[in-house]
Amino acid sequence: MDDPESPCSARTKNGFRVLKAALVVSAAFMVTLFSLSGRYYGNYLTTIMPEEVSYPAWVEHLCPRYYYGIRRSTAGLLKLSWKPLTDDAIFFIQTSCARSLGSRQACVVESAAHHHPHQPIRLLMTAPYINHTHPLLQVVLGLDNVQASWLDLDHVYQEEPLLTWHRERQWMLNEALSPTFVSDSSRIELLKRYGGTYLDLDIITLRPLPSFSNWLGWHAPMQINNAAMNLVKGHPSLQMVASSIPKIFDPTSCCIIGPYLLYDVMHKMCPDDVTNSPNITETDVKCGNVTVLARTRLYPFSPYNELDYILQKKKGKALTFFTSQNDTYLLHLYSSHTSKIRVPLGDKTLLGEAAMKNCPKVYNAIVKHGLEL
């Protein structure tokens, strides 16, 4: 044992002091460096200084404009990361590579959070960096049960049969429809792996969703919509849909891996119950432990001839919608048909009233910042 007063002991103590000082300086340097490169925003990390970033190859393929723009600088943007879902989550998918949300999309997310305050609401975006300073995104990210994360396709498509389909970039064969193909397939894969509830980003939640598991909704004869779905992890129907996608995929058809495929799978599972009879969409149908809800319960307005009821001054059944549709859970806005149609604020339209009632914080932000609905 060293003598406390010996030269050897003194050198040891001095060595520890030097090492301790070096560690302190290194820690201070790392803190300074971190403060220059990033800052936490709630549970997220924002980049303050431009940083060299690299992305998986799919980002350039799906998001070419975003990819080449973001390579120049990520300064001030919010960096998202991939995070697995939980089986109690209500999740949304944005595959347009946008850095923020539109007014209606923000309203949609808040409406789900508003009616399900104790459930996690997940917003998955293909853009790795987003503009968290946008006033509507600030509102959404400020909601207690909402979290945004990165929809990293390499994490989504980790298993066959969609792994090879993704690696071969089958979804790229029609550039205009690539976001649709990625959205339709990724929601199936995520439900298959994690379970939970999926909703499109153009569906306003009007009241708490069904408390039971495994529900879908009729859209039309021979179409079961994939815009709103609740299924448990590993449900056989999800495996059948995922297995069918690479086999039937046609890049010239927008909906072949969407509502038509979902109907085909449910029809194969229950040929005597899920049929193409003209009036079948008006009733709930059981297929094993899955309930296909009547069309009006999830999709009360047809996209073919009833969208005026939602977007224009109230008339007809829009006048009594909120008092008479007590069994309707959702209001589908069909953004592919309506995204370019602006709606005046206030309760003169069904959309305006729905926003005031179901996404009050987003609605107030729209009014405050002079935005459009």
C-alpha positions in Angstrom: 0.0 0.0 0.0 1.4 3.5 -0.9 2.5 5.9 1.7 0.1 8.8 1.7 3.1 11.2 1.8 5.3 9.3 -0.8 6.2 10.8 -4.2 4.4 7.9 -5.9 1.2 8.7 -4.1 1.5 12.4 -4.9 2.0 11.7 -8.6 -1.1 9.4 -8.5 -3.2 12.2 -7.0 -1.9 14.8 -9.5 -2.7 12.4 -12.3 -6.3 12.0 -11.1 -6.6 15.8 -10.8 -5.4 16.2 -14.4 -7.7 13.5 -15.6 -10.7 15.0 -13.8 -9.9 18.5 -15.2 -9.7 17.0 -18.7 -13.1 15.3 -18.3 -14.7 18.5 -17.1 -13.3 20.4 -20.1 -14.4 17.7 -22.5 -17.9 17.7 -21.0 -18.1 21.4 -21.2 -17.0 21.3 -24.8 -19.6 18.7 -25.7 -22.3 20.7 -24.0 -21.2 23.8 -26.0 -21.1 21.8 -29.2 -24.5 20.3 -28.6 -26.0 23.7 -27.8 -24.7 24.9 -31.2 -26.0 22.0 -33.2 -29.4 21.2 -31.6 -32.0 22.2 -29.1 -34.8 20.2 -27.5 -38.4 21.2 -28.3 -40.6 19.2 -25.9 -39.6 15.6 -26.7 -38.0 16.5 -30.0 -34.6 17.8 -31.2 -34.4 20.8 -33.4 -31.3 21.5 -35.5 -30.0 25.1 -35.0 -26.9 25.0 -37.1 -26.9 23.4 -40.6 -25.7 19.9 -40.5 -24.6 17.3 -43.0 -27.4 14.8 -43.3 -27.8 11.5 -45.0 -31.0 9.6 -45.8 -32.1 6.2 -46.8 -32.4 5.9 -50.6 -36.2 5.8 -50.5 -36.3 9.4 -49.4 -34.8 10.6 -52.7 -37.2 8.3 -54.6 -40.4 9.3 -52.8 -39.6 12.9 -52.0 -37.2 14.3 -54.7 -38.1 17.9 -54.1 -37.9 17.6 -50.4 -34.6 15.6 -50.6 -32.7 18.1 -52.7 -34.1 21.1 -50.8 -33.3 19.7 -47.3 -29.7 18.7 -48.3 -28.9 22.4 -48.4 -29.8 23.1 -44.8 -31.8 21.7 -41.9 -31.3 24.8 -39.7 -34.2 25.5 -37.4 -36.2 22.4 -38.4 -37.5 19.7 -36.1 -35.8 16.3 -36.5 -38.1 13.4 -36.3 -37.1 9.8 -35.5 -38.8 6.4 -36.1 -40.7 5.1 -33.1 -42.8 1.8 -33.1 -46.5 2.1 -32.5 -48.4 0.7 -29.6 -51.6 -1.3 -29.9 -53.7 1.4 -28.3 -52.6 4.2 -30.7 -54.7 6.1 -33.2 -52.3 6.9 -36.0 -52.2 9.0 -39.1 -49.8 8.8 -42.1 -48.6 11.6 -44.2 -46.7 10.5 -47.3 -46.6 13.8 -49.2 -43.2 14.6 -47.7 -44.6 18.0 -46.5 -42.8 19.7 -43.6 -46.1 20.8 -42.0 -49.8 20.2 -41.9 -52.6 21.9 -43.8 -55.6 23.4 -41.9 -57.8 20.5 -42.4 -55.1 18.0 -41.5 -54.3 19.7 -38.3 -58.0 19.8 -37.4 -58.2 16.1 -38.1 -55.4 15.2 -35.7 -56.8 17.5 -33.0 -60.3 16.0 -33.4 -58.9 12.5 -32.7 -57.0 13.8 -29.7 -60.0 15.8 -28.5 -62.3 12.8 -28.3 -59.6 10.3 -27.1 -57.6 12.3 -24.5 -56.2 9.2 -22.8 -55.1 7.5 -26.0 -51.8 8.1 -27.8 -52.3 9.9 -31.1 -49.4 9.3 -33.5 -48.6 11.4 -36.6 -46.2 9.6 -38.9 -44.6 11.8 -41.6 -42.2 10.8 -44.4 -40.4 14.1 -44.0 -37.5 13.5 -41.6 -37.3 17.2 -40.7 -40.4 19.3 -40.2 -41.2 23.0 -39.7 -42.4 23.0 -36.1 -42.7 26.8 -36.1 -45.7 26.6 -38.4 -48.6 27.9 -36.2 -50.9 24.9 -36.8 -48.1 22.4 -36.2 -47.3 24.2 -33.0 -50.9 23.6 -31.8 -50.9 20.0 -32.8 -47.5 19.2 -31.2 -48.6 21.0 -28.1 -51.5 18.6 -27.5 -50.7 16.4 -24.5 -51.4 13.0 -26.2 -50.0 13.8 -29.7 -46.6 12.8 -30.9 -45.0 13.1 -34.3 -42.5 10.6 -35.6 -40.7 9.7 -38.8 -42.3 7.2 -41.1 -39.1 5.5 -42.1 -40.1 3.1 -44.8 -37.1 0.8 -44.2 -38.4 0.2 -40.7 -42.0 -0.2 -41.9 -41.3 -2.8 -44.6 -39.0 -5.1 -42.6 -40.8 -8.3 -43.3 -41.9 -10.3 -46.4 -43.9 -10.1 -48.5 -43.6 -6.3 -48.6 -39.9 -6.2 -47.9 -38.9 -7.2 -51.5 -41.8 -5.1 -52.9 -40.3 -2.1 -51.2 -36.6 -2.8 -52.0 -37.5 -3.2 -55.7 -39.4 0.2 -55.4 -42.5 -1.2 -56.9 -44.4 1.8 -55.4 -42.2 4.1 -57.7 -43.6 2.7 -61.0 -46.1 5.5 -61.1 -44.6 8.7 -59.7 -47.9 10.5 -59.4 -49.4 7.7 -57.4 -46.4 6.7 -55.3 -47.6 8.5 -52.1 -50.9 6.7 -52.4 -49.3 3.3 -52.8 -47.0 3.9 -49.9 -49.9 5.1 -47.8 -52.1 2.1 -48.6 -49.4 -0.5 -48.0 -47.8 1.0 -45.0 -51.0 1.3 -43.0 -51.6 -2.4 -43.6 -48.1 -3.3 -42.5 -48.2 -1.2 -39.4 -51.6 -2.5 -38.3 -50.3 -6.1 -39.0 -47.2 -5.6 -36.8 -48.6 -3.4 -34.0 -52.4 -3.3 -34.2 -54.4 -0.2 -33.3 -56.6 2.3 -35.2 -55.7 3.9 -38.5 -57.4 7.1 -39.8 -56.8 9.1 -43.0 -55.6 12.7 -42.6 -58.9 13.9 -44.1 -61.3 12.4 -41.6 -62.6 14.5 -38.7 -63.5 12.5 -35.6 -67.0 13.5 -34.3 -67.2 11.4 -31.2 -65.3 8.6 -29.5 -64.7 5.7 -31.9 -66.2 2.2 -31.2 -64.9 0.7 -28.0 -64.6 -2.8 -29.5 -61.8 -4.0 -31.6 -61.7 -5.2 -35.2 -63.9 -2.8 -37.2 -63.9 -1.6 -40.8 -66.5 0.3 -42.8 -68.4 0.0 -46.1 -67.7 2.5 -48.7 -69.8 1.1 -51.6 -70.8 -2.3 -52.9 -67.6 -4.3 -53.4 -65.6 -1.6 -51.6 -64.6 -1.7 -47.9 -62.8 1.5 -47.2 -59.3 1.4 -45.8 -59.5 5.1 -44.6 -60.6 4.1 -41.1 -59.7 0.7 -39.6 -59.2 -0.9 -36.3 -57.6 -4.4 -36.2 -55.6 -6.3 -33.6 -52.0 -7.1 -34.2 -51.5 -10.0 -36.6 -55.1 -10.3 -37.6 -55.5 -12.9 -40.4 -57.1 -10.4 -42.7 -54.1 -8.1 -42.5 -51.8 -11.0 -43.4 -54.0 -11.8 -46.4 -54.0 -8.2 -47.6 -50.2 -7.8 -47.2 -49.6 -11.1 -49.0 -51.9 -10.0 -51.9 -50.3 -6.6 -52.5 -47.2 -7.8 -54.4 -49.3 -10.3 -56.4 -52.0 -7.9 -57.7 -50.2 -4.6 -57.6 -50.9 -2.5 -60.8 -49.2 0.9 -60.9 -51.9 2.2 -63.2 -54.7 1.6 -60.7 -55.0 4.0 -57.8 -57.2 1.9 -55.6 -56.3 -1.7 -56.4 -54.4 -2.2 -53.0 -57.0 -0.2 -51.1 -60.8 -0.6 -50.8 -61.1 -3.2 -53.5 -58.5 -5.5 -52.0 -60.0 -5.1 -48.6 -63.4 -6.2 -49.9 -61.9 -9.1 -51.8 -60.1 -10.4 -48.7 -63.2 -10.1 -46.4 -65.3 -11.7 -49.1 -62.9 -14.7 -49.2 -63.1 -15.0 -45.5 -66.9 -14.7 -45.3 -68.4 -15.3 -48.8 -71.9 -15.7 -47.4 -71.8 -12.6 -45.3 -69.7 -10.1 -47.2 -71.4 -9.9 -50.6 -72.0 -7.5 -53.4 -75.8 -7.2 -52.8 -77.0 -3.6 -53.5 -78.1 -2.7 -50.0 -75.4 -4.4 -48.0 -73.6 -1.2 -47.3 -76.6 0.1 -45.2 -76.1 -2.5 -42.4 -73.4 -3.7 -40.1 -72.0 -7.1 -41.3 -70.1 -9.6 -39.1 -67.2 -11.6 -40.6 -65.8 -13.7 -37.9 -64.6 -11.3 -35.2 -64.6 -8.3 -37.6 -67.5 -5.9 -37.9 -67.9 -4.1 -41.2 -69.9 -1.0 -40.2 -72.7 0.5 -42.2 -71.5 3.2 -44.6 -73.2 6.0 -42.9 -71.5 5.3 -39.6 -68.0 6.1 -40.9 -68.7 7.7 -44.3 -72.0 9.6 -44.1 -71.6 11.5 -47.4 -70.8 10.0 -50.8 -67.8 11.5 -52.6 -69.7 11.1 -55.9 -72.7 13.4 -55.4 -72.8 14.7 -51.8 -69.7 16.7 -51.1 -71.6 20.0 -51.5 -73.3 19.2 -48.2 -69.9 19.4 -46.5 -68.4 22.4 -48.2 -71.2 24.7 -49.2 -73.7 26.6 -47.2 -75.8 24.1 -45.3 -78.8 22.6 -47.1 -80.7 19.4 -47.0 -79.5 16.8 -44.6 -76.5 19.0 -43.7 -78.9 21.2 -41.7 -79.7 18.5 -39.2 -76.5 16.5 -39.5 -75.3 17.0 -35.9 -78.7 16.4 -34.3 -79.8 13.4 -36.4 -76.6 11.4 -37.1 -76.2 10.1 -33.6 -74.5 6.9 -34.8 -71.9 8.6 -37.1 -68.4 8.6 -35.9 -66.5 10.4 -38.6 -66.7 13.1 -41.3 -64.7 12.1 -44.3 -63.6 15.1 -46.4 -62.3 13.2 -49.4 -59.3 15.5 -49.9 -58.5 14.1 -53.4 -61.8 15.7 -54.5 -62.0 18.7 -52.2 -58.4 19.9 -51.2 -58.5 22.9 -53.5 -61.9 24.1 -52.4 -61.7 26.8 -49.7 -64.5 27.0 -47.1 -65.4 30.2 -45.2 -64.9 30.2 -41.4 -67.9 30.0 -39.1 -70.8 27.5 -38.8 -72.5 28.3 -42.1 -71.0 25.1 -43.6 -70.9 21.6 -42.2 -67.1 21.6 -42.3 -66.9 24.9 -40.5 -69.2 23.8 -37.7 -67.4 20.4 -37.5 -64.1 22.3 -37.0 -65.5 24.6 -34.4 -66.9 21.7 -32.4 -64.1 19.1 -32.8 -60.8 20.9 -33.2 -61.3 24.2 -31.3 -57.6 24.9 -30.7 -56.7 24.5 -34.4 -59.8 26.5 -35.4 -58.8 29.4 -33.1 -55.3 29.3 -34.6 -56.7 29.4 -38.1 -58.8 32.5 -37.2 -55.9 34.2 -35.3 -53.4 33.8 -38.2 -55.8 34.5 -41.0 -55.5 31.1 -42.5 -58.0 29.2 -44.7 -60.0 26.2 -43.8 
